[in-house]
Amino acid sequence: MSHHQGCVDWAAAAGAGVNFCWIKATEGWSGEDREFERNAAGSAEHGIERGPYHFWRFDVADYQRQALHFIEHINRFAWDLPPALDLEDERGPVGASQVKWAIEAIREQTGWTPVIYSGGWWLSKHNFNPDWLKEHWLWLANYPQGYDQVPKGMDLPWQVAHPSFVDGDSVLVWQYTSCGDGRAHGTHSRGLDRNRTPDGMMLDELVRKIGSPR
């Protein structure tokens, strides 16, 4: 969730069955999502498990300052899910070493091991496959055609879509569409990202697994 969804009605979201989400906190070395504090407080008030995410900007030269900016925002609230680093930016040279530095800084200063969010298309295009990637849980975006409703299984469309070097067992959350109808989930957005967990995994199990290193 971010300011792109407007002012979220978290009571309606909870009533519609939303039970977990990630909330945009920051972008680059200075940006803060204008709905961050409202979303962090509102989701907690209505019992929705949530974590913060940061949109990583590869055109920011001072990547250490960028990571510390996110950490400052992580530490403003108590969270249910680990922080996530959103890797999809194309405005600068993609550097795995700066992401690794950020992961280690987040772990040391917050106690959380962050989740890596990215799209299959981005990972493939940039061949983003450092040795350490397999050590981290993934929140993977892949949008098979026709998946505008909750899919019944993490089956063939997802398996075909993800990059060959991604270990399917490392994917704990699948973002299966960016075109969800937010009007049924507490927002006015018609472009709502929707996510699901692997078949049979209950939310408390997800929280336990995703909050620990692989």
Sequence and secondary structure as in RCSB ss.txt:
>XXXX:A:sequence
MSHHQGCVDWAAAAGAGVNFCWIKATEGWSGEDREFERNAAGSAEHGIERGPYHFWRFDVADYQRQALHFIEHIN
RFAWDLPPALDLEDERGPVGASQVKWAIEAIREQTGWTPVIYSGGWWLSKHNFNPDWLKEHWLWLANYPQGYDQV
PKGMDLPWQVAHPSFVDGDSVLVWQYTSCGDGRAHGTHSRGLDRNRTPDGMMLDELVRKIGSPR
>XXXX:A:secstr
  GGG S  HHHHHHTT  EEEEEEEETTTEE TTHHHHHHHHHHTT EEEEEEE  TT S HHHHHHHHHHHHT
TS  SS  EEEE   SS   HHHHHHHHHHHHHHHS   EEEEEHHHHHHTT   GGGGGS EEEE   TT  S 
 S S HHHHHHS TTS GGGEEEEEEEEEE GGGTTSS SSEEEEE  TT  HHHHHHHHTS  
